[in-house]
Amino acid sequence: MFTLEVENTKGAVLELTSNENNFQVTNIEGLDPPNANINTSNYANTDGSSFNSSKITNRQIVITITLNGNVERNRLILYKYFKNKEWCKIHYRTELRDVFIEGYVQTFDVPQFVQKEVAQIAILCPDPYFKDLNEIVTSISKVIKRFTFPFSINVDEPIAFSDLDIEKVTNVVNDSESDTGLIINVTFLGTVNRLEIRNTDNGKNLIIEYQFRENDKLVINCNKGRKSVILTREAVEYNLVPQIKGKPTFFQLGIGDNHYSFLADDGKNDMLVDIRFKYYKVYLGV
């Protein structure tokens, strides 16, 4: 069994399953892994070819729905959720997966002068991966908590609330079926003039030189097609892409282990920043 829901631009959600008196989902195409484009070059004097590159193409989802009950009313309801050229979010849930995917409505075909009206809706998804419903948040803070409850403190034997590990490297695990983008949220607890985030596996880094203040919020969006570096200070947003030193590196999480560390100034101010990675598990098919 499965559950299918659609969300429109207003945030309204319509469940299309468990409601067969009005809508009966009879088929969904596009749930399997999408096709890949493989680019090769032919050899001049021998058989075969050499591999150049490959990419996953857009996903197209086609939903077939039989209209029951008050057919005209239900058709107009579907119009509110599947508007041609507009964004929508498809929620799909089975026993093993609870995922969503975003796309844009290409076509909405529903012949009206027939005995039984059947709607066929095509949705193009530029990002072809299904995403797990629950977002993963991982802290790469260098502050190690030492103070927990219950506790007891002996006289003349103090207990540290936390330690600062300058050399700490955090392993961010991507348990997905593909590489995935992420959003990096940085909160500043004091004055910092230089922030470096580094992938210790390959040495790639992102360095931002700016006079950050206490309570500043920095959001680094590394998702393809949405890359940005936005500082929020006293409810005003600033574009900090020009403040990136050198060629910017917008990180992608590879499948499996990904090791990251950071420096605030020369490391002595590492305790003044809190850095959290936010990302989704992604799937090729459901």
N, C-alpha and C positions, 0 to 999 in steps of 0.2 A: 504494500500500500504506500501511497505517497500523498503529500499535501502540496498544493500549488496556490500561491498568493501573488497578487500584483499590487505594487505601490506606485501611486502617481506623484506628480510634482508637488502636490499639496500635502503629501504625507498620508493621504487616505489609503487604507489597505482593503482589498476585496479578496475574500477566499473563494476560489473557484472550484474547490473540491468539497466533499461532504455537504453539497448543496445541489443535489441532482434535480430537485424540483424546479430549479431555475437554470442552472448551468451544469452541463455534463461534459467534462474534458475527455475526449475520445482519443486524442493522439498528441504527443509532443515530439517534435523533431529537433535535433541539435543538442541533445544531452550527452552524446558521445564526444570523445576528444576530437577537436576540429582538425582539418587538413593542414599540412605543412607545405610551404613552398621551399623546394630544395634547388639551390643555384649551383650549377656545375659548369666546367669548361672542358670541351672535347680535346683530347690529345691529337696532335697533328698526324703522327705516323704509327699510332698503335691503338689497340682497342680500349674502350672504356673512356672515363673522364675523371677529372679531379674535382673534389668538393670545394666549393667556395664559401657558401653560407647557407643558412636555413632560418626560417621564421614561421611561427604559427600565424595563420590568417585570422581574419575576423570570424567570430562565431555568429551564425544565424539560427535563431530559435523560432520555430513555427508551431503555434498552438491552435489546435482544432477544438472548437467548443460547440456543442449542440444546444440550442436555446429551447428551454421548456417553460411551462407556466405561461405567464403573461409575456409573450415573445417580444412584443414591441417595447415594453418597459425594460425588459432585461437587455435588449439590444442597446437601448439608450444608456443604460448603466455602464455597459462595456465601453461605450464611446468616451465616457468620463475618465476611464483608466487607461485606455489605449488610444492616445491621440497621435495621429500621424505626425512625424518628424520630432515628436517630443520624447523626453526622457521617461523611463520607467524602471522599476526594480522588480525583478522576479525572485520570489522566495520559493525554494524547493526543498522539501524535507522528506527523508525516508528513515528507515530504522537505523541506518548507519551514518547518514550525513544530514546536516542541517546547513544549507548554503544559500547564497544569493548571487545574482549577477545583474549588472546594470547595462541598459542598452537604449536604443531609440526605435520607435515604431516606424517600420517601413511601409507596410500595407495592412489594411483592414478590409477584408473581403467578406461580405455576407449577402448572398442573393436573397431578396425579400419575396419574390413572387414564386415561391415554391411551397410545397406542402409542409416541409420540415426545414426550418432555417438553421444553417450551420455557418458559424463564423470561423474564418481562418486568418490568424494574425501573425505577421512576420516581424521579428524584432532583431535588429542588427546590434551586436555587442562588440564595440571596438577593442575592449579589454576582454579577451576570450576565456579568461579563467573564472571558474566558480570560486567564491570566497567563503570560508567558514564564517558562520554567523557571529561567533565570538572573537573579538579582537584580542590579540596577545600584547601584553605590556611587559617589557623587561627593563629593569633599571641597570645602568652601568656605573652607578655611583661607586666611589672609592671608599666611602664611609662604611665601616663594618660595625653593625650593631652589636653591643655587648650587654645591654641592659634589658632584661626580660622579667616577667612576672611568672610565678612567685619568686621572691628573692630575699636574701638576708645579708646584712653587712656587719662584719665584726669590727670592733673598736680597733683603730689603727691599721685596718686592712681595707682601704678604699677599693671600690670597683669602678672601672671605667665605663662610661655610658657608650662610648664608641671609639674605634681606632680609625686612622687614616692610612690606607695602603697606597702609597704613591705608585707602586709598580703593578697594581691590580689590573688584570685583563679579564674582561667578561666574555663568556661564551654565549652567543645568541644563537639558539638552535632553530633552524627553519625546517620543520617536519612537513614539508609540502611536496607536491609533485613537480614543482618548477621553482626557479628563482622568483623572488618577489621584492617589490619595493617596500618602503617603510616611511614612517613619519617620525622625526626626532623632535621631542619636546624638551626644551632646556629652560629651567627656572634658575634665576640668579638670586643668590642670597646676600650678595655684597658686590663690591666694585671689581670688575674683571676687564682687562684691556685686550686680551687675546685668548681665543678659544680654538683648540685643535682637537678634532675627533679623528682617530686613526684606526684603519683596519690593519691589525698586526699580522694578518696572514699574507697580505700582498704589499703592505707598506703604503697603500693609497690613503690620503688624508684630505680633510676639509679644514681650512684655517680661515677664521674670521677675525679681523682686527677692528675693534670698535670699543668705545668706552661704555661697557654695560654697567648698569646700576642695579642696586637692590630692587627686587620685585619686577624686573624686566622678564618678559616671556618671549622665547625665541622658538619658532616652529620652522623646521627644515623638512620640506616635502620632497622625498626622493622618488616618488612614484612617476613612472614614465608618462609624459604628457601633462604632468601637473607640477613640475619642479619649481620650487620657490623657496625663498628664505625671508620670513616675515618676523619682524620684531614688534611686539606690542608693549607700549610704554604709556601708562596713564590713559588707557583706552584709545590711544592713537597708534595706527599701524605704519611701519616703515619698511621699505624694501631694502634688504641688506645684501642683495646679490653683488652690488658694486664694491662691497667691503670684503669680499672673498679674496684672499691672497692667492695669486697664481691661477692656474686652470682649476675650476671647481670640480670636485668629485662628489657626485650624488650616489650614495651607496646603494647596492642591491644585495639582498641576502641570498647567498647561494644555498643549495640544498644541503642540509646537515649543519655542521659546526661553522660559526663565524665569530672570530675573536676581535673584540674592540677595546680600545682604551682612549683616554683623553687627557689633555693638559689644559688647565686654566692658568694663564700667564706662564710662568716657568715651573708650575707644579705646586707652588706653595699655597695657591688659592683654589686647589681642587675641591676643597670642602665647601666652597662658595657657590658651586653649581650642582644642580640635580638634573641628570640626563636620563630620559626614558625613551626607549624604542617602542613604537607601536606598529604592528603589522598583522596581516591575516595569513592563515594557511590558505593555499590556493590549490585547486584541483583541475585537471584536464577534463574530467568527465564525472558524471554521477550515475 
